[in-house]
């Protein structure tokens, strides 16, 4: 209980600083604008502007976008691959994404559902609740492998369950790795010559098609399940 009070106090200080300290407030506004551009070149330029501190800044950017769930993480992953090569970029993106996932998990544990709903969205969180009820301890691994489900929402939702931190971290690490490698490889291609650029676009196109297909299959399954439930209710009434 004492530790929780300290966490709440630190969180309150950080929030007050973000609101009342102008340089910090301006930096946060700049980051929202930066991510809102959906342009890898802007992200790359911002990271590069910090010189030797570029990897550290990239790490903190991933943490920032993890807490503010609607921001797109793939922009940082692409930028890391283009700036540091796909292998080093993938390591940086994966490790920072893991740190971000852990942060979201503990925010949910410490502050509860009300705060998480403000940081994410209530409908998205409700969908994840259903996911956890259906798949139990396998939810983290399954959700991480589905590209149309936000990694941050999964982390927040996991923190609201009775799941322990280490099982969460292992499942997150394994589930997050394939997407990180694919996006990092594509990111380096997009930063290369004409041939690599075309291959990168083709890879991204393939990922997009796969994502759409998986999402459609997922929606069809949900619709089929709902239809079966309605039929069952009708039979019970009759």
N, C-alpha and C positions, 0 to 999 in steps of 0.2 A: 504493500500500500504506500509506503514511504517512497519507494522508487517511482511509483506511478505519479506521485505528486511532483517529483522532480522533473519527470518527463513532461507533464502538463505545464509546469512553470517555464521550461526551456522552449516548448512549442509556442507559448504565449509571447515570450520575448522575441522569438523569430518572426512571428506574425506582426507584432508591433513594429519591429525594425523594417519589415517589408512595406508597411503602410506609411511610416513616418520618416524613415531615412531616405531622403530623395535619391542619392546615387544608387542605392539598392533597388528602390522602386523603379527608377528609370531602366536599370539593367533587366529587371523582370519583364517590364513592358517591351523592351527591345527583343528579349528572347521569344515572347509570344508573337511579336511581329515577324521575327526570323522564321519560326516554325510555320507561321501562317502563310508564308510565301510559297511553301512546298517546293523549294528550289535547293537542290544539293549544292550548287555553286555558292550560294549565299552562306550555307552552313559551313562549307569548306573554308571559305574566306574568313569567316568569323573565327573558326578554330585556329587557322594558320596565323591569324593576327597576334596570337599569344606566343609565337616563337617556340622556344624549347618547352614551354608549358602546355603546348597544344594537346598532348595525350591526356594530361591532367584535366584540362578544360573539357575535352571530349567526354571523359569519365563523368564529370559533374553535370554535363548537359544530359547524359543518359539518366542520371539520378533525378534531375529536374523533370524530365519528360515522364519518368515513371510515376512520380507523385501526382503530376497533373495529367491524368490518364488520356484525355483526348488528343494530346500532342503525338505526332507520328515519329516513332523510334527508328523506322527504316531510313529516314533522312540521315541520321547520325551513323548508322551502319554503312550506308553507301559512302558517306564522307570519309569514314575511317579507312575503308578499303582503298579509296582513291588516294588518300594522303599517305597511308602507311603500308600499302600492299595488302592483298586479301588475307594472307595468313596472320600477319601482325594485327591487321584491322579486325579480323574475326575474333582474335584473342581479346583485344581491347573491348570490342562490342559485347562479347559474351560475358566477360568478367564484370563489366559495368552494368549490364542488364541483370546479372545475378544479384549484384549489390542493390540495384533498384527494386528487384522483386522482393528481396529480404526487407527492405525499407517499407514497402507497401504492406507486407505481411505484418510487420510490427506496428505500423500505424493503425491497422485494423484491430489488432489485439489490444492496443493501449487505449484507443479512442472510441472504438465501437462503430456500430452501423450508421449512426447519424452523421458522423464526420465523413465516413466513406461515401455515403450517398451524395454528399456535397462535392466531393472530389471527383466522383465518377457520374453515374446516373442510376436512378432507382430501377428503371426497367431492365437495364443491363445486369444489374446486381441480382434482380429477381430471377433472370434467366440462368445465371450462374448457380443460384440456390437450387434450382431444378436439376441442373447438371450434377451437382454434388450429391443430391438425393438419389439420383439414378445410378451414378458410377462409383460413389463412395471414395475410397482411397486411391482409385485409379484416375480420378477426375483431373488431377494436375497434369499427369503425363499425356492423357488424351487431349485435353484442351490446348496444351502447348504445341501439339502436332497439327492442330487445326489452324490454318493461317488467318481465318476470318474472325477468330476470337481474340480480343485484346489481351495481351500478356498481363497488363497492369490490372485489369478487372479480375483476372484469375487469381493474382496474388492477393488483392484486397479481399476477395471472396473467401480464399483459403484461410486468411487471418481471422475471419468471423466464425470459423468452424472450430472443432476441438482438435484439429490436426496439429501434430507437433512440428516444430521448426525444421528438424533435420530430415524427416521424410519429405516435407515440402521442398527443401533445398535440393535434395537428390533428384526428385522427379522433375523439378524445374530445370536443373542443369542438363539432364538427359533430353528433355523435351524441347528445350530452347536451342540446342546445338545444331540440328539440321537446318532450321530456318536461318540462323546466323551465318552458317557456312555458305548457303545458297545466295543470300543477299549480299554477302561480302564478295563472293566470286563475281556476281553480276555487277556489283559496284566498281570493282577494279576494271572489268571489261568496258564499262561505260566511260571510264576515264582514259582508255587506251586509244589506239589508232582506229581508223575507219572500220577495218574488219572486226576488231574486238568490239567496237561499238555496236555493230549490227548483231553480233553474237549475243551481246549483253541484252539488247532489245528483244531478241528472240527468246532468250531465257526468261526475261521478265514477262513477256507475252504468255509463255507457257505456264509460269507461276500464276498469272492472273486468271487464265482459263481454268487451271486446276482449282483455284480458290472459288471461282464461280460455280464450278461443278460440285465441289464439296458442300458449298453453302446450299445449293439447290437440293442435293440429296438429304442434307440435314433438315431443311424446311419440309421436304416431302415426308420424311419420317415423323416429324412433329405433327404434321397435318393428319397423317395416317393414324397416329396414336390418339389424337383428339377425336377423330371420326369413330374409332373403336370405343372410346369412352362414352361418346354420345349414344352409340348403338346399345351399349351395355345398360346405360341409364334408361333408355326407352324400353328395353326388355324387362327391366326391373319394375317399371311403372305398369307395363302391360301384365 
